[in-house]
Amino acid sequence: FQLLSQMQNHRRNLWCVYEIGCFLSRERAPVEILPVKTSMLLVLVGVLWHMLMFSYCLILNSLLSVDAAERQSPLRFILISAAVSGVAIILLPIVNYLGMSLLDDMEQLPAQVETFRIEQSECFCCSNNHKHPQTGKTIMCDRELVYHSLAIMYSYLDQAGELEKFNRLVRETFAPKVFWRFGLLGTHLPLRYVARIVMASNLPFLSDLFWRISQGPETQIRDIEYVVWCTRLILHWLQPLLAMFFSVELSARMWKMTKNLKLRRIFLSILLSPIQGLGAGCIFASMELAVRWSADTSWAPLVPFLLGLLLNFLLHLF
């Protein structure tokens, strides 16, 4: 099970707390709490990279009719970079604004989980003194129903300690995950969701990779050189994934670093965009330069790929 929740609201809503209780009552059912804005942020990141890759593909296709010498010129490379950067400049501030808002919600989660008590949750009936606000008729107490249901789910506990045991279970189950991801210096976005978004952005170009490998090199080469040539194509396809991962991790770190700056969020969102674009762009461009300005049988593209892989590993580790 995956429980996507805004913990701030879940903690105050009795029925949302009951939902948590239902999940926890099932053995071997993994539960993860995430702010709802996380999904919005990941969708926006996906849209950003889909548009970047789509615009990049359109530009490359427009160069197919250009002769090889002009296609490799530095001016042509600069024009491609400028066009793709223009798309990023439009969308990155929106991603940053939502990301910094998400960070505020994330930083509240550790304290909320640590002090969780179901008795502090709110419900419609108790908030209105068990009277319908319009008709004035007496309404059934939801709290009694929820408490009774939790007692059945956790019947192996002593009656007197059911609620306290449930409170402790919630804290012990979620606190380690929440503190690791959101507490102290933790800024990790859920890796498996980020990976799916990133892979989806680059997956359509896998067909182009297969087509180019099936066509083979333009000139006859030896077997070992053919392996190098194929490896270059694969690395060229993988490099955007490294740039995407790096961009997401770098953004999360920058949101954390700038949260105490006394500047308006919209200004920070715009200010951070060129730095993020430059970081991801360097990883992406390094492969482009290595592929374009080295022989088809050279291992040169392996250098920017390994450097990008190392940067991603270090950024995710620390």
ZIPE-V185583 format. One record per residue. RES is the residue in one letter. D_LAST is the distance of its C-alpha to the last C-alpha in whole Angstrom. Layout:
res->RES d_last->D_LAST
res->RES d_last->D_LAST
This chain:
res->F d_last->29
res->Q d_last->26
res->L d_last->27
res->L d_last->26
res->S d_last->26
res->Q d_last->26
res->M d_last->26
res->Q d_last->28
res->N d_last->31
res->H d_last->30
res->R d_last->31
res->R d_last->34
res->N d_last->35
res->L d_last->37
res->W d_last->38
res->C d_last->34
res->V d_last->33
res->Y d_last->36
res->E d_last->34
res->I d_last->31
res->G d_last->34
res->C d_last->35
res->F d_last->32
res->L d_last->31
res->S d_last->35
res->R d_last->34
res->E d_last->33
res->R d_last->30
res->A d_last->29
res->P d_last->26
res->V d_last->25
res->E d_last->22
res->I d_last->22
res->L d_last->21
res->P d_last->22
res->V d_last->25
res->K d_last->24
res->T d_last->21
res->S d_last->24
res->M d_last->25
res->L d_last->22
res->L d_last->21
res->V d_last->25
res->L d_last->25
res->V d_last->22
res->G d_last->24
res->V d_last->27
res->L d_last->25
res->W d_last->24
res->H d_last->28
res->M d_last->30
res->L d_last->28
res->M d_last->28
res->F d_last->32
res->S d_last->33
res->Y d_last->31
res->C d_last->34
res->L d_last->37
res->I d_last->36
res->L d_last->36
res->N d_last->39
res->S d_last->41
res->L d_last->41
res->L d_last->42
res->S d_last->46
res->V d_last->45
res->D d_last->45
res->A d_last->43
res->A d_last->43
res->E d_last->42
res->R d_last->40
res->Q d_last->38
res->S d_last->39
res->P d_last->36
res->L d_last->37
res->R d_last->37
res->F d_last->33
res->I d_last->33
res->L d_last->35
res->I d_last->33
res->S d_last->30
res->A d_last->32
res->A d_last->33
res->V d_last->30
res->S d_last->28
res->G d_last->31
res->V d_last->30
res->A d_last->26
res->I d_last->27
res->I d_last->29
res->L d_last->27
res->L d_last->23
res->P d_last->25
res->I d_last->26
res->V d_last->22
res->N d_last->21
res->Y d_last->23
res->L d_last->23
res->G d_last->19
res->M d_last->20
res->S d_last->22
res->L d_last->20
res->L d_last->18
res->D d_last->21
res->D d_last->22
res->M d_last->18
res->E d_last->18
res->Q d_last->22
res->L d_last->21
res->P d_last->20
res->A d_last->23
res->Q d_last->25
res->V d_last->24
res->E d_last->24
res->T d_last->28
res->F d_last->29
res->R d_last->33
res->I d_last->35
res->E d_last->38
res->Q d_last->36
res->S d_last->36
res->E d_last->39
res->C d_last->41
res->F d_last->44
res->C d_last->47
res->C d_last->46
res->S d_last->45
res->N d_last->49
res->N d_last->51
res->H d_last->51
res->K d_last->54
res->H d_last->53
res->P d_last->53
res->Q d_last->55
res->T d_last->58
res->G d_last->58
res->K d_last->58
res->T d_last->56
res->I d_last->53
res->M d_last->52
res->C d_last->49
res->D d_last->45
res->R d_last->44
res->E d_last->46
res->L d_last->46
res->V d_last->42
res->Y d_last->43
res->H d_last->45
res->S d_last->43
res->L d_last->40
res->A d_last->43
res->I d_last->44
res->M d_last->40
res->Y d_last->39
res->S d_last->43
res->Y d_last->42
res->L d_last->41
res->D d_last->44
res->Q d_last->45
res->A d_last->44
res->G d_last->41
res->E d_last->40
res->L d_last->38
res->E d_last->36
res->K d_last->35
res->F d_last->34
res->N d_last->32
res->R d_last->30
res->L d_last->30
res->V d_last->28
res->R d_last->26
res->E d_last->25
res->T d_last->24
res->F d_last->22
res->A d_last->20
res->P d_last->18
res->K d_last->17
res->V d_last->17
res->F d_last->15
res->W d_last->12
res->R d_last->12
res->F d_last->14
res->G d_last->14
res->L d_last->12
res->L d_last->9
res->G d_last->9
res->T d_last->10
res->H d_last->10
res->L d_last->13
res->P d_last->15
res->L d_last->14
res->R d_last->18
res->Y d_last->20
res->V d_last->18
res->A d_last->18
res->R d_last->22
res->I d_last->22
res->V d_last->21
res->M d_last->23
res->A d_last->26
res->S d_last->26
res->N d_last->26
res->L d_last->28
res->P d_last->32
res->F d_last->31
res->L d_last->31
res->S d_last->35
res->D d_last->35
res->L d_last->33
res->F d_last->36
res->W d_last->39
res->R d_last->38
res->I d_last->37
res->S d_last->41
res->Q d_last->42
res->G d_last->41
res->P d_last->41
res->E d_last->44
res->T d_last->45
res->Q d_last->46
res->I d_last->44
res->R d_last->43
res->D d_last->41
res->I d_last->38
res->E d_last->38
res->Y d_last->38
res->V d_last->35
res->V d_last->33
res->W d_last->35
res->C d_last->34
res->T d_last->30
res->R d_last->30
res->L d_last->31
res->I d_last->28
res->L d_last->25
res->H d_last->27
res->W d_last->27
res->L d_last->23
res->Q d_last->22
res->P d_last->22
res->L d_last->20
res->L d_last->17
res->A d_last->18
res->M d_last->18
res->F d_last->14
res->F d_last->13
res->S d_last->15
res->V d_last->14
res->E d_last->10
res->L d_last->11
res->S d_last->14
res->A d_last->12
res->R d_last->10
res->M d_last->13
res->W d_last->15
res->K d_last->13
res->M d_last->14
res->T d_last->17
res->K d_last->18
res->N d_last->20
res->L d_last->22
res->K d_last->26
res->L d_last->26
res->R d_last->28
res->R d_last->25
res->I d_last->27
res->F d_last->27
res->L d_last->23
res->S d_last->23
res->I d_last->25
res->L d_last->24
res->L d_last->20
res->S d_last->22
res->P d_last->23
res->I d_last->19
res->Q d_last->18
res->G d_last->21
res->L d_last->21
res->G d_last->17
res->A d_last->18
res->G d_last->21
res->C d_last->21
res->I d_last->19
res->F d_last->22
res->A d_last->25
res->S d_last->24
res->M d_last->25
res->E d_last->28
res->L d_last->29
res->A d_last->28
res->V d_last->30
res->R d_last->33
res->W d_last->34
res->S d_last->34
res->A d_last->36
res->D d_last->36
res->T d_last->36
res->S d_last->33
res->W d_last->30
res->A d_last->28
res->P d_last->26
res->L d_last->24
res->V d_last->23
res->P d_last->21
res->F d_last->20
res->L d_last->18
res->L d_last->16
res->G d_last->16
res->L d_last->14
res->L d_last->12
res->L d_last->11
res->N d_last->10
res->F d_last->9
res->L d_last->6
res->L d_last->5
res->H d_last->6
res->L d_last->4
res->F d_last->0
